Amino acid sequence: MSKTYRGKGLIKLQSRGRGTCPSCKTRRIKLLYEIILLDGSKLRVCKRCRKKR
């Protein structure tokens, strides 16, 4: 059976969680992963950039 709640959290995010990755500059990609920089600020990146760090 299909799951009716799949992706429900994405719908609540701005632009459905999509944007331009600040690390690799890829456009229209899901930015779902937060990384913490050395100065303590948080940055949302794509799946590929999260694996690099």
C-alpha positions as CSV (number, residue, x, y, z in Angstrom):
1,M,0.0,0.0,0.0
2,S,1.1,3.5,-0.6
3,K,1.9,5.8,2.2
4,T,-0.1,9.0,2.3
5,Y,2.2,10.9,4.6
6,R,5.4,10.5,2.5
7,G,7.0,13.9,1.8
8,K,4.7,15.7,4.2
9,G,7.6,17.5,5.9
10,L,8.9,18.8,2.5
11,I,5.6,20.5,1.7
12,K,5.9,22.7,4.8
13,L,9.3,24.0,3.9
14,Q,9.9,27.1,1.8
15,S,9.9,26.2,-1.9
16,R,9.4,22.6,-0.8
17,G,13.0,22.4,0.4
18,R,14.5,23.3,-2.9
19,G,17.0,26.0,-3.8
20,T,20.6,26.6,-4.8
21,C,23.3,24.8,-2.8
22,P,25.7,27.4,-1.4
23,S,28.6,24.9,-1.6
24,C,28.4,23.5,-5.1
25,K,26.1,26.1,-6.7
26,T,23.7,23.4,-8.1
27,R,20.3,25.0,-8.8
28,R,16.8,23.6,-8.0
29,I,18.1,20.8,-5.7
30,K,16.8,19.7,-2.3
31,L,18.6,21.4,0.6
32,L,17.7,19.1,3.4
33,Y,21.0,18.7,5.3
34,E,22.4,21.1,7.9
35,I,26.1,21.5,8.5
36,I,27.6,23.5,11.2
37,L,30.5,25.8,10.2
38,L,33.5,26.6,12.4
39,D,32.0,30.0,13.4
40,G,28.9,28.2,14.7
41,S,26.5,29.2,12.0
42,K,24.3,26.6,10.2
43,L,24.2,26.1,6.5
44,R,21.7,23.9,4.5
45,V,23.4,21.9,1.7
46,C,22.5,19.1,-0.7
47,K,23.1,15.4,-0.3
48,R,26.3,15.4,-2.3
49,C,27.9,18.2,-0.4
50,R,26.9,16.7,3.0
51,K,28.9,13.6,2.0
52,K,32.0,15.6,1.1
53,R,32.3,17.0,4.6
